[in-house]
Amino acid sequence: MNVKILLLLLSISLILSCSSEEKTKAVRGDIQSNFDKTVTAYLDSSYTKIYNRNKDFIICLEDGNMDNSKKFLVFDIERDSVIFRDNIVNGEVNWINEYDMSVLEFPGIIKKGDESIKSKYKYNVISRRKYK
């Protein structure tokens, strides 16, 4: 009799664990589709995702256009929303640390030893403020 009860409990726990996993997959799918809709509404072409170290924010950087301009945005995964957008010409965007990113612009022709590559600005995703 104890074996029957044990088998019954094991089969019930197996069934319950499978159904909760399906719910989790469905929720993740909804978040992913909302992310895709939000990002593609702003970025017209293909883009690159750059996660911060904690993987709670994503920089989505549009791949280069003919005129070298790129749109980008920062997506907050936890809030499931865009918190910042901008565009740059001849530049790049990248994470400095977990919550700060740097936006660089490159001037036309750079000569050897020229220190003209400057940060346009930095941005903190927690305070949502630009700084130099």
C-alpha positions as CSV (number, residue, x, y, z in Angstrom):
1,M,0.0,0.0,0.0
2,N,2.8,2.4,0.8
3,V,4.3,1.8,-2.6
4,K,1.0,2.8,-4.3
5,I,0.8,6.0,-2.3
6,L,4.4,6.9,-3.1
7,L,3.9,6.3,-6.8
8,L,0.7,8.4,-6.7
9,L,2.5,11.3,-5.0
10,L,5.4,11.1,-7.5
11,S,3.1,11.1,-10.5
12,I,1.2,14.1,-9.1
13,S,4.4,16.1,-8.5
14,L,5.6,15.3,-12.0
15,I,2.4,16.5,-13.5
16,L,2.4,19.7,-11.5
17,S,6.0,20.5,-12.3
18,C,5.4,20.1,-16.0
19,S,2.4,22.4,-16.1
20,S,4.2,25.2,-14.2
21,E,7.1,25.0,-16.7
22,E,4.7,25.5,-19.6
23,K,3.3,28.6,-17.9
24,T,6.8,30.0,-17.4
25,K,7.6,29.4,-21.0
26,A,4.4,31.2,-22.1
27,V,5.2,34.2,-19.9
28,R,8.7,34.4,-21.2
29,G,7.4,34.2,-24.8
30,D,5.0,37.1,-24.1
31,I,7.9,39.2,-22.7
32,Q,10.1,38.3,-25.7
33,S,7.4,39.2,-28.2
34,N,6.8,42.5,-26.4
35,F,10.5,43.2,-26.5
36,D,10.7,42.5,-30.2
37,K,7.7,44.6,-31.0
38,T,9.0,47.6,-29.0
39,V,12.5,47.4,-30.4
40,T,11.5,46.9,-34.0
41,A,9.1,49.8,-33.8
42,Y,12.0,52.2,-33.1
43,L,14.9,50.4,-34.9
44,D,14.0,50.0,-38.6
45,S,16.7,47.5,-39.6
46,S,18.7,44.7,-37.9
47,Y,20.3,45.5,-34.6
48,T,22.8,44.1,-32.1
49,K,21.9,43.4,-28.4
50,I,24.5,44.3,-25.8
51,Y,23.6,43.1,-22.3
52,N,25.0,44.7,-19.1
53,R,26.9,42.4,-16.7
54,N,23.8,41.7,-14.6
55,K,21.7,41.1,-17.8
56,D,18.9,43.4,-16.6
57,F,19.4,46.1,-19.2
58,I,20.0,45.8,-23.0
59,I,21.5,48.3,-25.4
60,C,20.0,47.7,-28.8
61,L,22.2,49.3,-31.4
62,E,21.1,49.5,-35.0
63,D,23.5,48.1,-37.5
64,G,25.2,50.8,-39.6
65,N,23.3,52.6,-42.3
66,M,24.7,54.1,-45.5
67,D,25.2,57.5,-43.8
68,N,26.8,55.9,-40.8
69,S,24.0,57.0,-38.5
70,K,22.8,54.5,-35.9
71,K,19.8,54.6,-33.7
72,F,20.0,52.9,-30.3
73,L,17.8,52.4,-27.2
74,V,18.2,51.0,-23.7
75,F,15.6,48.4,-22.7
76,D,14.9,47.6,-19.0
77,I,14.1,43.9,-18.9
78,E,12.5,44.0,-15.4
79,R,10.1,46.8,-16.3
80,D,9.7,45.5,-19.9
81,S,10.1,49.0,-21.3
82,V,12.4,51.3,-23.2
83,I,14.1,53.8,-20.8
84,F,16.3,55.8,-23.3
85,R,16.7,56.4,-27.0
86,D,19.1,58.4,-29.1
87,N,21.1,58.3,-32.3
88,I,24.7,58.8,-33.2
89,V,26.8,59.4,-36.3
90,N,30.1,57.7,-36.7
91,G,30.2,56.3,-33.2
92,E,29.6,53.5,-30.8
93,V,27.7,52.7,-27.6
94,N,28.9,50.3,-25.0
95,W,28.6,49.5,-21.3
96,I,31.3,51.0,-18.9
97,N,30.0,49.0,-15.9
98,E,26.7,47.4,-14.7
99,Y,24.7,50.6,-14.9
100,D,26.7,53.2,-16.9
101,M,27.1,53.3,-20.7
102,S,29.3,55.5,-22.8
103,V,28.3,57.1,-26.1
104,L,31.3,57.8,-28.3
105,E,31.5,59.8,-31.6
106,F,34.4,59.6,-34.0
107,P,35.3,62.7,-35.9
108,G,35.9,62.5,-39.7
109,I,39.5,61.5,-40.3
110,I,41.6,60.5,-37.3
111,K,45.4,61.1,-37.5
112,K,47.9,58.9,-35.7
113,G,48.3,60.1,-32.1
114,D,45.2,62.3,-32.3
115,E,43.2,62.4,-29.1
116,S,40.1,63.6,-30.8
117,I,37.9,60.6,-30.0
118,K,35.8,61.9,-27.1
119,S,32.9,60.6,-25.2
120,K,29.8,62.5,-26.3
121,Y,28.2,61.6,-23.0
122,K,27.7,58.9,-20.5
123,Y,24.3,57.7,-19.2
124,N,23.3,56.0,-16.0
125,V,20.3,53.6,-16.4
126,I,19.4,53.8,-12.7
127,S,19.3,57.5,-12.3
128,R,18.3,58.0,-16.0
129,R,20.7,60.9,-16.3
130,K,23.4,61.9,-18.8
131,Y,26.7,63.1,-17.6
132,K,30.2,64.0,-19.0
